[in-house]
């Protein structure tokens, strides 16, 4: 289990009545958004961990439990982060086209 934290899940912190999911890629901490439940935040963390680190990542849940929608949203959020870092932020149209607005996070 985790130590010195208020959440029982990796990559999750309680904030303002919700749960925020974050992932650290070795250089940056990427905010994955805010979720109503701790479990939802942990699931999006797992999806992001798969995108960033592959199947060898440390997950909160068994890998077979990954929801395809969580994987898509984590992928889009991470893509948006790296595009912004490289000086090419995604336009509002690209964000809507890729479905990122379905995500409950605020990046």
C-alpha positions in Angstrom: 0.0 0.0 0.0 0.9 3.7 -0.2 2.3 5.6 2.8 2.1 9.2 3.8 -0.9 10.0 1.6 -4.6 10.5 2.0 -5.5 8.2 -0.9 -5.1 4.5 -1.1 -4.3 4.7 -4.8 -1.2 5.7 -6.7 -1.4 9.0 -8.6 -4.5 10.2 -6.7 -5.0 13.1 -4.2 -8.1 14.4 -2.6 -8.7 18.1 -3.4 -11.7 20.3 -2.9 -14.2 17.6 -2.4 -13.1 15.6 -5.5 -10.1 13.5 -6.3 -7.3 14.7 -8.6 -5.3 12.3 -10.7 -1.7 13.0 -11.6 1.1 11.1 -13.3 4.8 11.9 -13.2 6.6 10.9 -16.5 10.2 11.4 -15.1 10.3 15.1 -16.1 6.9 16.5 -15.6 3.8 16.0 -13.5 0.8 15.8 -15.7 -2.6 16.6 -14.3 -5.2 14.1 -15.5 -8.2 15.9 -14.1 -10.7 16.0 -11.3 -13.1 13.1 -10.5 -16.0 12.6 -8.2 -14.7 9.3 -6.8 -11.3 8.1 -5.8 -11.7 5.0 -7.9 -12.4 6.9 -11.1 -9.3 9.0 -10.5 -7.3 5.8 -9.9 -8.7 4.2 -13.1 -7.6 7.2 -15.2 -4.2 7.1 -13.6 -3.9 3.4 -14.6 -4.8 4.3 -18.2 -2.2 7.1 -18.2 0.4 4.8 -16.7 -0.2 2.4 -19.6 0.3 5.2 -22.1 3.4 6.6 -20.5 5.2 3.5 -19.2 3.6 0.6 -21.0 2.5 -2.7 -19.5 5.4 -2.7 -17.0 3.9 0.3 -15.1 2.7 -0.1 -11.5 -1.1 -0.1 -11.7 -3.8 0.4 -9.0 -5.9 -2.4 -10.5 -5.2 -5.5 -12.7 -4.5 -4.4 -16.2 -7.5 -6.2 -17.7 -9.8 -3.8 -15.9 -8.9 -0.8 -18.1 -11.9 0.9 -19.6 -11.3 1.8 -23.3 -12.8 5.3 -22.7 -10.3 5.9 -19.9 -7.5 4.9 -22.2 -8.7 7.2 -24.9 -9.1 10.1 -22.5 -5.7 9.6 -20.9 -4.0 9.3 -24.3 -5.6 12.6 -25.4 -4.7 14.4 -22.2 -1.1 13.3 -22.4 -1.0 14.2 -26.1 -2.3 17.6 -25.3 0.3 18.0 -22.5 3.2 17.2 -24.8 1.9 19.3 -27.7 1.7 22.2 -25.4 5.2 21.6 -24.0 6.6 21.5 -27.6 5.0 24.8 -28.4 2.1 23.5 -30.4 -1.0 23.6 -28.1 -4.1 21.9 -29.5 -6.8 24.2 -30.8 -10.3 24.1 -29.4 -11.5 22.4 -32.6 -8.9 19.7 -32.2 -9.8 19.1 -28.6 -13.5 18.8 -29.5 -12.8 16.7 -32.5 -10.7 14.2 -30.5 -13.3 14.0 -27.7 -11.3 15.6 -25.0 -14.2 17.7 -23.8 -15.9 14.5 -22.6 -13.3 14.3 -19.9 -14.2 15.6 -16.5 -10.7 17.1 -15.9 -9.6 20.6 -16.3 -6.3 20.9 -18.1 
